[in-house]
Amino acid sequence: MRLNHEMIHQALTDLHTEYGYSLLKHWNFPEVYFQVAQEHHRGNYHSKNDLLVIIRMANQTCRKMGIGLVSDSTIILAATPEAALLGLSEIAVAELQIKIEDSLLLADME
């Protein structure tokens, strides 16, 4: 069977959390990190885990900006549960997007 682009994309989407979790656990990272790897796309997640909430917010920001495997320009970042949990205003969310854009520009320069 020959793998096509869609099959590879789906495999990466489906498996990156499982393999990220296993790899970080195997490398003896602190539990908080492999929990983040495992749960950052789940609907039900530990909202008291600040690192997980931050990663979910960054992930959604990248998704809105079209960075990564999945994009969704319709996300209203300031209205996400993560923004609320982090106490982010619309201005703070806009600043986050600018920082991500700037980091992309810096990465292209190197």
N, CA, C and O of each residue as an XYZ file, in Angstrom:
440
protein
N       0.844     -1.174      0.000
C       0.000      0.000      0.000
C       0.895      1.245      0.000
O       1.851      1.335      0.770
N       0.577      2.172     -0.851
C       1.338      3.407     -0.957
C       0.669      4.475     -0.099
O      -0.542      4.680     -0.175
N       1.483      5.160      0.729
C       0.947      6.223      1.580
C       0.797      7.496      0.778
O       1.706      7.893      0.049
N      -0.355      8.136      0.914
C      -0.529      9.432      0.273
C      -0.455     10.534      1.329
O      -0.394     10.261      2.528
N      -0.463     11.755      0.872
C      -0.335     12.914      1.764
C      -1.403     12.903      2.859
O      -1.107     13.171      4.023
N      -2.633     12.595      2.487
C      -3.734     12.595      3.452
C      -3.535     11.531      4.542
O      -3.809     11.783      5.715
N      -3.062     10.355      4.153
C      -2.828      9.291      5.131
C      -1.708      9.662      6.102
O      -1.806      9.404      7.301
N      -0.656     10.262      5.580
C       0.459     10.680      6.436
C      -0.003     11.778      7.394
O       0.320     11.745      8.582
N      -0.752     12.740      6.881
C      -1.276     13.821      7.713
C      -2.144     13.259      8.840
O      -2.018     13.680      9.990
N      -3.017     12.319      8.515
C      -3.897     11.731      9.524
C      -3.102     10.949     10.566
O      -3.409     11.017     11.756
N      -2.092     10.215     10.135
C      -1.257      9.454     11.074
C      -0.537     10.397     12.031
O      -0.497     10.142     13.235
N       0.025     11.473     11.513
C       0.706     12.444     12.381
C      -0.271     13.069     13.363
O       0.033     13.219     14.546
N      -1.441     13.429     12.865
C      -2.462     14.038     13.720
C      -2.895     13.075     14.827
O      -3.028     13.470     15.986
N      -3.110     11.824     14.465
C      -3.627     10.835     15.418
C      -2.573     10.336     16.401
O      -2.894     10.049     17.554
N      -1.340     10.231     15.969
C      -0.336      9.533     16.768
C       0.657     10.425     17.503
O       1.352      9.935     18.393
N       0.755     11.705     17.174
C       1.811     12.502     17.780
C       1.655     12.656     19.287
O       2.652     12.773     20.000
N       0.424     12.658     19.781
C       0.251     12.769     21.227
C       0.670     11.482     21.931
O       1.332     11.519     22.968
N       0.286     10.358     21.365
C       0.628      9.062     21.968
C       2.139      8.839     21.977
O       2.710      8.447     22.995
N       2.778      9.090     20.839
C       4.215      8.862     20.760
C       5.006      9.913     21.525
O       6.047      9.604     22.105
N       4.522     11.150     21.529
C       5.171     12.184     22.341
C       5.137     11.819     23.815
O       6.132     11.960     24.526
N       3.983     11.348     24.265
C       3.824     10.902     25.657
C       4.817      9.771     25.969
O       5.541      9.824     26.963
N       4.836      8.768     25.117
C       5.710      7.607     25.358
C       7.177      8.003     25.359
O       7.950      7.531     26.194
N       7.560      8.858     24.441
C       8.954      9.263     24.336
C       9.392     10.070     25.555
O      10.454      9.811     26.122
N       8.586     11.041     25.958
C       8.940     11.855     27.123
C       8.965     11.017     28.404
O       9.804     11.234     29.279
N       8.056     10.075     28.504
C       8.037      9.184     29.671
C       9.280      8.295     29.665
O       9.913      8.097     30.702
N       9.624      7.765     28.499
C      10.816      6.914     28.364
C      12.083      7.688     28.735
O      13.001      7.125     29.331
N      12.136      8.953     28.390
C      13.299      9.789     28.682
C      13.290     10.300     30.123
O      14.161     11.081     30.507
N      12.319      9.867     30.917
C      12.214     10.228     32.328
C      12.013     11.728     32.565
O      12.522     12.290     33.535
N      11.265     12.361     31.667
C      10.901     13.749     31.904
C       9.944     13.795     33.087
O       9.304     12.788     33.393
N       9.830     14.927     33.755
C       8.821     15.045     34.808
C       7.429     14.790     34.245
O       7.151     15.105     33.087
N       6.570     14.228     35.056
C       5.230     13.818     34.624
C       4.446     14.950     33.985
O       3.680     14.712     33.051
N       4.616     16.166     34.462
C       3.850     17.283     33.913
C       4.080     17.423     32.411
O       3.164     17.819     31.690
N       5.279     17.108     31.922
C       5.580     17.256     30.500
C       4.931     16.161     29.660
O       4.370     16.442     28.601
N       5.004     14.930     30.120
C       4.373     13.899     29.290
C       2.859     13.955     29.381
O       2.173     13.486     28.473
N       2.322     14.517     30.456
C       0.875     14.759     30.511
C       0.466     15.800     29.466
O      -0.568     15.666     28.812
N       1.288     16.832     29.323
C       1.014     17.857     28.315
C       1.010     17.239     26.922
O       0.111     17.504     26.123
N       2.010     16.417     26.632
C       2.088     15.763     25.321
C       0.839     14.928     25.063
O       0.313     14.923     23.950
N       0.374     14.237     26.065
C      -0.766     13.341     25.913
C      -2.099     14.075     25.825
O      -3.002     13.615     25.126
N      -2.243     15.195     26.511
C      -3.559     15.806     26.683
C      -3.784     17.115     25.930
O      -4.871     17.684     26.031
N      -2.814     17.610     25.189
C      -2.964     18.958     24.644
C      -4.031     19.097     23.562
O      -4.358     20.221     23.181
N      -4.580     18.009     23.061
C      -5.681     18.091     22.092
C      -7.008     17.558     22.646
O      -8.026     17.622     21.957
N      -7.014     17.052     23.833
C      -8.234     16.457     24.391
C      -9.284     17.508     24.711
O      -8.968     18.637     25.087
N     -10.547     17.108     24.553
C     -11.641     17.978     24.961
C     -11.685     18.132     26.467
O     -11.855     19.235     26.988
N     -11.529     17.007     27.165
C     -11.435     17.017     28.623
C      -9.973     17.032     29.007
O      -9.229     16.116     28.654
N      -9.554     18.045     29.717
C      -8.156     18.154     30.116
C      -8.090     18.744     31.518
O      -9.075     19.282     32.024
N      -6.941     18.638     32.128
C      -6.733     19.135     33.490
C      -6.530     20.650     33.441
O      -5.416     21.127     33.223
N      -7.600     21.389     33.644
C      -7.540     22.846     33.530
C      -6.730     23.488     34.655
O      -6.439     24.683     34.599
N      -6.366     22.719     35.661
C      -5.526     23.231     36.753
C      -4.035     23.109     36.418
O      -3.190     23.646     37.134
N      -3.717     22.404     35.331
C      -2.335     22.237     34.885
C      -1.982     23.455     34.031
O      -2.295     23.494     32.841
N      -1.328     24.452     34.643
C      -1.047     25.711     33.957
C      -0.229     25.512     32.688
O      -0.499     26.155     31.673
N       0.767     24.634     32.731
C       1.589     24.394     31.550
C       0.739     23.844     30.404
O       0.903     24.255     29.256
N      -0.151     22.930     30.709
C      -1.045     22.365     29.695
C      -1.936     23.445     29.095
O      -2.132     23.477     27.880
N      -2.471     24.315     29.917
C      -3.345     25.388     29.434
C      -2.551     26.340     28.530
O      -3.057     26.781     27.498
N      -1.319     26.655     28.913
C      -0.472     27.528     28.090
C      -0.188     26.884     26.740
O      -0.272     27.546     25.705
N       0.149     25.592     26.745
C       0.434     24.882     25.496
C      -0.817     24.823     24.619
O      -0.730     24.999     23.404
N      -1.962     24.580     25.218
C      -3.214     24.552     24.449
C      -3.491     25.920     23.830
O      -3.949     26.003     22.691
N      -3.217     26.991     24.572
C      -3.426     28.339     24.040
C      -2.475     28.602     22.876
O      -2.887     29.132     21.845
N      -1.218     28.235     23.038
C      -0.248     28.409     21.956
C      -0.639     27.578     20.739
O      -0.520     28.034     19.601
N      -1.100     26.372     20.982
C      -1.522     25.486     19.890
C      -2.702     26.078     19.125
O      -2.722     26.058     17.894
N      -3.676     26.601     19.847
C      -4.836     27.201     19.187
C      -4.442     28.469     18.423
O      -4.986     28.747     17.354
N      -3.508     29.224     18.967
C      -3.036     30.420     18.277
C      -2.358     30.035     16.971
O      -2.595     30.662     15.938
N      -1.518     29.012     17.011
C      -0.872     28.531     15.789
C      -1.910     28.011     14.801
O      -1.809     28.264     13.600
N      -2.886     27.301     15.292
C      -3.950     26.785     14.421
C      -4.674     27.946     13.728
O      -4.934     27.889     12.526
N      -4.996     28.988     14.485
C      -5.672     30.154     13.896
C      -4.790     30.822     12.847
O      -5.292     31.318     11.838
N      -3.481     30.839     13.079
C      -2.554     31.506     12.177
C      -2.139     30.621     11.001
O      -1.392     31.065     10.129
N      -2.616     29.378     10.971
C      -2.276     28.479      9.869
C      -0.901     27.852      9.997
O      -0.300     27.450      9.001
N      -0.405     27.767     11.213
C       0.904     27.170     11.470
C       0.679     25.752     11.981
O      -0.017     25.567     12.979
N       1.244     24.758     11.330
C       1.110     23.385     11.777
C       0.254     22.560     10.840
O      -0.049     22.970      9.720
N      -0.128     21.395     11.318
C      -0.868     20.447     10.492
C      -2.322     20.826     10.271
O      -2.896     20.510      9.229
N      -2.916     21.496     11.236
C      -4.339     21.821     11.179
C      -4.498     23.327     11.320
O      -3.873     23.943     12.183
N      -5.327     23.916     10.481
C      -5.575     25.348     10.618
C      -7.070     25.608     10.713
O      -7.888     24.858     10.179
N      -7.407     26.691     11.409
C      -8.800     27.099     11.563
C      -8.821     28.596     11.844
O      -8.684     29.023     12.990
N      -8.990     29.375     10.808
C      -8.946     30.830     10.947
C     -10.183     31.385     11.659
O     -10.232     32.577     11.960
N     -11.170     30.548     11.928
C     -12.400     31.029     12.567
C     -12.306     31.059     14.095
O     -13.212     31.564     14.757
N     -11.224     30.526     14.659
C     -11.085     30.510     16.118
C     -11.044     31.942     16.643
O     -10.299     32.781     16.136
N     -11.840     32.204     17.647
C     -11.793     33.495     18.344
C     -11.003     33.251     19.624
O     -11.540     32.801     20.635
N      -9.727     33.558     19.550
C      -8.792     33.181     20.614
C      -9.172     33.756     21.972
O      -9.085     33.058     22.982
N      -9.587     35.006     22.011
C      -9.918     35.633     23.294
C     -11.140     35.001     23.944
O     -11.370     35.182     25.139
N     -11.931     34.255     23.158
C     -13.138     33.609     23.686
C     -12.901     32.149     24.069
O     -13.842     31.463     24.469
N     -11.675     31.665     23.956
C     -11.404     30.261     24.290
C     -11.370     30.067     25.802
O     -11.067     30.999     26.547
N     -11.679     28.857     26.251
C     -11.567     28.572     27.685
C     -10.145     28.803     28.198
O      -9.949     29.232     29.335
N      -9.158     28.515     27.352
C      -7.758     28.688     27.762
C      -7.445     30.160     28.025
O      -6.778     30.489     29.006
N      -7.923     31.039     27.155
C      -7.705     32.477     27.362
C      -8.348     32.922     28.679
O      -7.779     33.720     29.423
N      -9.529     32.399     28.947
C     -10.210     32.737     30.204
C      -9.432     32.212     31.401
O      -9.244     32.929     32.384
N      -8.979     30.959     31.324
C      -8.218     30.377     32.437
C      -6.917     31.131     32.693
O      -6.472     31.246     33.835
N      -6.314     31.642     31.627
C      -5.055     32.379     31.755
C      -5.270     33.866     32.025
O      -4.316     34.605     32.268
N      -6.530     34.298     31.981
C      -6.843     35.702     32.221
C      -6.338     36.612     31.114
O      -5.934     37.744     31.382
N      -6.353     36.131     29.865
C      -5.835     36.907     28.743
C      -6.906     37.819     28.149
O      -8.021     37.384     27.858
N      -6.559     39.057     27.980
C      -7.442     40.003     27.318
C      -7.262     39.887     25.806
O      -6.358     39.195     25.337
N      -8.117     40.558     25.051
C      -7.966     40.562     23.594
C      -6.624     41.164     23.196
O      -6.009     40.724     22.224
N      -6.170     42.159     23.935
C      -4.869     42.778     23.645
C      -3.740     41.783     23.884
O      -2.815     41.694     23.077
N      -3.804     41.042     24.975
C      -2.772     40.048     25.273
C      -2.742     38.951     24.216
O      -1.668     38.479     23.843
N      -3.901     38.545     23.734
C      -3.985     37.521     22.689
C      -3.371     38.061     21.395
O      -2.631     37.349     20.716
N      -3.674     39.310     21.053
C      -3.090     39.931     19.857
C      -1.570     40.016     19.989
O      -0.847     39.790     19.018
N      -1.087     40.339     21.182
C       0.364     40.394     21.420
C       0.999     39.014     21.269
O       2.115     38.893     20.764
N       0.289     37.977     21.707
C       0.779     36.605     21.535
C       0.936     36.283     20.052
O       1.944     35.710     19.639
N      -0.058     36.651     19.261
C       0.019     36.407     17.818
C       1.201     37.154     17.194
O       1.900     36.608     16.340
N       1.419     38.378     17.613
C       2.550     39.155     17.094
C       3.866     38.493     17.466
O       4.774     38.413     16.638
N       3.981     38.019     18.694
C       5.213     37.342     19.129
C       5.464     36.088     18.301
O       6.603     35.804     17.929
N       4.420     35.348     18.015
C       4.577     34.140     17.190
C       4.994     34.524     15.774
O       5.879     33.894     15.195
N       4.362     35.553     15.215
C       4.757     36.031     13.878
C       6.227     36.456     13.866
O       6.972     36.117     12.946
N       6.638     37.206     14.904
C       8.033     37.652     14.998
C       8.988     36.485     15.084
O      10.056     36.509     14.473
N       8.612     35.451     15.845
C       9.494     34.289     15.983
C       9.621     33.541     14.650
O      10.677     32.984     14.351
N       8.556     33.528     13.855
C       8.624     32.922     12.529
C       9.577     33.700     11.633
O      10.355     33.106     10.886
N       9.520     35.022     11.703
C      10.432     35.858     10.914
C      11.868     35.622     11.327
O      12.751     35.524     10.474
N      12.114     35.530     12.617
C      13.475     35.275     13.110
C      13.976     33.899     12.659
O      15.140     33.736     12.295
N      13.079     32.924     12.691
C      13.474     31.573     12.274
C      13.833     31.540     10.789
O      14.728     30.796     10.388
N      13.144     32.335      9.970
C      13.437     32.410      8.544
C      14.758     33.104      8.261
O      15.375     32.866      7.224
N      15.193     33.956      9.171
C      16.420     34.718      8.967
C      17.661     33.862      9.200
O      18.733     34.161      8.674
N      17.517     32.820      9.972
C      18.685     31.997     10.327
C      19.011     30.989      9.290
O      19.965     30.227      9.448
